[in-house]
Amino acid sequence: MIRLVLSCLFFVMAPALLAHAQSIDTVPLTPGMIIERSVTITPGHYVIPADSTGAIIIRGDGIEVDFGGAVLDGAPQGTLPDAFFGTGIRVEGGADIIIRNAVVRGYKVGLWAMDTPGIRITESDFSYNWRQRLKSTIEREHLDDWMSYHNNENDEWMRYGAALYLRRADGAQVDHVTVTGGQNALMLTEVNDGLFYNNTFTFNSSLGIGMYRSSRNRVQHNQFDWSVRGYSHGVYNRGQDSAAILLYEQSNENIFAYNSATHSGDGLFLWAGQTTMDTGQGGCNDNIIYGNDFSFAPTNGIEVTFSRNHIERNRMEGCWHGIWGGYSYDTAIIDNIFVDNDEHIAIEHGQDIHIEGNTFAGGELGLYAWERPTQPADWGYAEHRDVRSRDYTVVENTFDGVTKPFQVRQTTGVRLADNHLREFAELEMTGASGNWDVDQDAGGEVEREAGGPPRVAPPATIPGAMDVSWPEAHPWTREYILVDEWGPVDFRSPVLWPRSPRKDRVQEFELVGPPGRVSLVSASGVDSIAFHGGSVPGRATVWLADRDVVDLDIQLAFRGAEVVDRFGNVTPAGAPYRFGYRYFFVPITWDVAWFNYDESTDPREQPDAFRELIAGSPSVTATVQDLGYQWYRAPAEGIGQDHFATVATGRLSVPDGHYVMDLTSDDGVRVWVDGQLVHDDWTYHAPRLEQIGLDLGGTHEIRIEHFEITGYSTLVVSLQRVSGRDR
């Protein structure tokens, strides 16, 4: 009888269901379009700049918008990524919305969804949206490139753009989505109980996924690799607060499992949040970090601070720190693999730390635990919490070839037991107390001991989970973090990358990218070039022309596999593709003088007295080849941290041409060329990049005057020659 009733219902309902299916229209996109019912979008390439809200708006409950592969593009061809603006798709409330098969590019924010519980975004591509033009170079970091994600109560994160930004979207799901060639891939604020899997968020210049006040989410089986900036191999490794996974401000009980998060500023960057720093309460607690690969991070494979978490069965190889765990407490680090990190685990002011069953190979330090003598005065955390370094249990770990397995300073309650040291090395215990055996079972097998925090059950894999590993032939190790002005190089277009100092007379280069053949089209500023094999991947040697001014321009032709350039443009396999390398350097010897000033000689309020001051004897002088100052403190002994002036004079000789001086200053600055004032920004301001066009030729004198009021200060100068094709 039950079977008969169900059959009758089917035959009664089927025509209605069929009619509903037939009512889903196929419609084209139009500017400002508001979608409030399920539709399929007519295929095509739609160039629709955003207005104050969004190029396309979606709202309503239980609707599905299938873009069918249609491209929504916010900018005309040739627009550079730092000029993108507005939002492509804005979702303004509504539950259980599905967006699939969308391709969105050319916006500051690809998709922005607010108050959309149960939203699902699937099988879509949000690559090539906004990204900052970086100022750091191979030779020198620029502090303007540092990110700051510490506050997002009012969507402050959006100043950095995002491919996808979700706020108050509990139960959200993002799967099978690609984001590359942007700055931030997926940003979540107040999103709980979501599922994020099988996504490819790679080669973005800041974040793979970022969470703020977001809890109980599952993040599994994703590629977040090469989320990085602030790195120059062998020169500086800063990361600049980029990360594959960012976890901030009271984000708890999330699961991060089976992700590939390599070659990123930090693999995972967790910070308790300003609430915790002010009150000592809360944190980003009880997150499970399981079975991920966080290798080749310029800074930390995992950074977890001021919080309580569980870290198990991850891999950290070739990082500065495998784990940085400042002020962590009640934290378990179990069964992880650490290989060739400078410092495998570094924890200041840790408490109740359990380190068990890990394998450490190579590197300088195994465990480094310590406390500092004083706490920063502006940290409420230290006023409300016990911050002593204490109570470490380090048992049943294996150390193989680690120079110093243990370095423990000013730490109480340390227990070292049954660790396996394959090559005995130095043990440093300074100002520490506890129980330890120097021999530490120097041979034989180790047995698990009872007690300590339990190992967690492996998080369940998701059906259809993608393989997050990279092909064996793909460039690997940290030397293949190649960052230029648009972020990390993604190896999908050929690049000629310098592998020796750019001012050397003989310079070595590496050709990286898709496989193919290269040939020389033109070269200037060189005596000769040798291509070793003439293919990509490959090597080249360049002998620079014997001149003081380096004005190098090498243009190459490539034929081979398909090329996708840094902006998403495709050249089919076998078709010719032009690329090159340019570098300009003019030597300038700068005579620099510093002066302290006070109210009586203030550069803005007392200009005559200030000019008399800097016409006199300076407090400190220096001669430098690079005017690239970035000061957190006083610039030199005898000069104050605040209220100082800088006067720099340089002479240069250049060929006739048009040049651009890149000038970053904080605070006031004036520039003269041959006694003529060419730039005047005599103001109190944050670090500001300004570009000054100059027609030069022959010998010139440049004079720069700068003043600092308070706080951070900078004065950075570089000169670029502008060719006809760049104007």
Salt bridges, closest charged atoms under 4 A:
ASP25 OD2 - ARG37 NH2 2.96
GLU36 OE2 - ARG59 NH1 3.51
GLU64 OE2 - ARG100 NE 2.74
ASP73 OD2 - HIS45 NE2 2.99
GLU92 OE1 - ARG59 NH2 2.74
GLU92 OE2 - ARG90 NE 3.84
ASP115 OD1 - ARG168 NE 2.61
GLU123 OE1 - ARG100 NH1 2.95
GLU139 OE2 - ARG502 NE 2.66
GLU141 OE1 - ARG238 NE 3.30
ASP144 OD2 - LYS135 NZ 2.57
ASP144 OD1 - HIS142 ND1 3.96
GLU153 OE2 - ARG213 NE 3.07
ASP155 OD1 - ARG167 NH1 2.64
ASP175 OD1 - ARG120 NE 2.93
ASP175 OD2 - HIS176 ND1 2.65
GLU190 OE1 - ARG167 NE 2.82
GLU190 OE1 - ARG168 NH1 3.51
ASP193 OD1 - ARG216 NE 2.91
GLU249 OE2 - ARG213 NH2 3.50
ASP286 OD1 - ARG308 NE 2.85
GLU312 OE1 - HIS310 NE2 2.63
GLU317 OE1 - ARG315 NH2 2.96
ASP335 OD2 - ARG313 NH2 3.95
ASP335 OD1 - ARG448 NH2 3.48
ASP335 OD2 - ARG455 NE 2.75
GLU343 OE1 - HIS321 NE2 3.32
GLU348 OE1 - ARG372 NH2 3.33
ASP352 OD2 - ARG390 NH1 3.28
GLU356 OE1 - HIS354 NE2 2.55
GLU356 OE2 - ARG455 NH1 3.50
ASP386 OD2 - ARG388 NH2 3.03
ASP386 OD2 - ARG390 NE 3.20
ASP391 OD2 - ARG390 NH1 2.70
GLU396 OE1 - ARG448 NH1 3.91
ASP400 OD2 - ARG422 NH1 3.65
GLU426 OE2 - LYS404 NZ 3.83
GLU428 OE1 - LYS404 NZ 2.81
GLU428 OE2 - ARG409 NE 2.61
GLU449 OE2 - ARG415 NH1 3.11
ASP484 OD2 - ARG566 NH1 2.58
GLU485 OE1 - ARG133 NE 2.83
ASP490 OD2 - ARG492 NE 3.48
GLU510 OE1 - ARG499 NE 2.94
GLU510 OE1 - ARG539 NH2 3.60
ASP527 OD2 - ARG505 NH2 2.90
ASP551 OD2 - ARG721 NH1 2.79
ASP553 OD2 - ARG582 NE 3.89
ASP553 OD2 - ARG725 NH2 2.70
ASP626 OD1 - ARG140 NH1 2.34
ASP674 OD2 - HIS700 ND1 2.72
ASP680 OD1 - ARG670 NE 3.02
ASP681 OD2 - HIS685 ND1 3.77
ASP681 OD2 - ARG688 NH1 2.66
GLU690 OE1 - HIS679 NE2 3.10
ASP695 OD1 - HIS658 ND1 2.83
GLU701 OE1 - ARG651 NH1 3.93
GLU705 OE2 - ARG611 NH2 2.64
GLU705 OE2 - ARG703 NH2 2.99
ASP726 OD2 - ARG582 NH1 2.55
